[in-house]
């Protein structure tokens, strides 16, 4: 994936507008799937997981909203391995504990999507 394209998607994941975030999450999912079950997909996953680890502990709403959007995209990726899939609920749990209503609502939506998958 080109760095320019990835940067554009990641910046839209930080939007306060839910539609913009959802569209970016769908595009991110497509980018992950398009890399295939390869080392490129694993590198992308590691980069996203690193962002999640940093963002989940943040008090910045944009970081937290980005985290929910990344998790939403990851839920839709069928090629994740078991360890990668197991991390999603753990990270969601941290987001569900946030005091910000918008973040909590988004996290609940991702959780429902995960349960229904």
Residue, then its C-alpha position, 0 to 999 in steps of 0.5 A: x500500500x502506498x504511504x500516501x494512501x495509507x496516511x490519507x486513510x489513517x488521517x480520516x480515521x481520526x475524524x469526529x464525523x462518524x461517516x468519514x470514520x466509517x468510510x475510512x475504516x471500510x477503505x482500511x479493511x479493503x487495503x488490509x485484505x488487498x495485501x493478502x495473507x502475506x508479510x505485507x499484511x502482517x507488517x500493516x497489522x503490526x503498524x496498526x496494532x502499535x497505533x492501537x496500543x498508543x492510542x487506547x491509553x490516550x486522553x485525546x478523542x481523535x486517538x480514541x476514535x481512530x482506535x475504534x475505527x481501526x478495530x472496526x476495520x480489523x473485525x472485517x478482515x477474515x485473514x487475521x490469525x487467532x492471536x490477532x483476532x484475540x487482541x480485538x476484544x481486549x482492546x475494545x474492553x479498554x475503549x468501553x471503559x472510556x468516559x467519553x460517550x462518543x468513544x463508548x458508543x463507537x466501541x459498543x458498535x464495534x463490539x456488536x459487529x464482532x459478536x455478530x461475525 
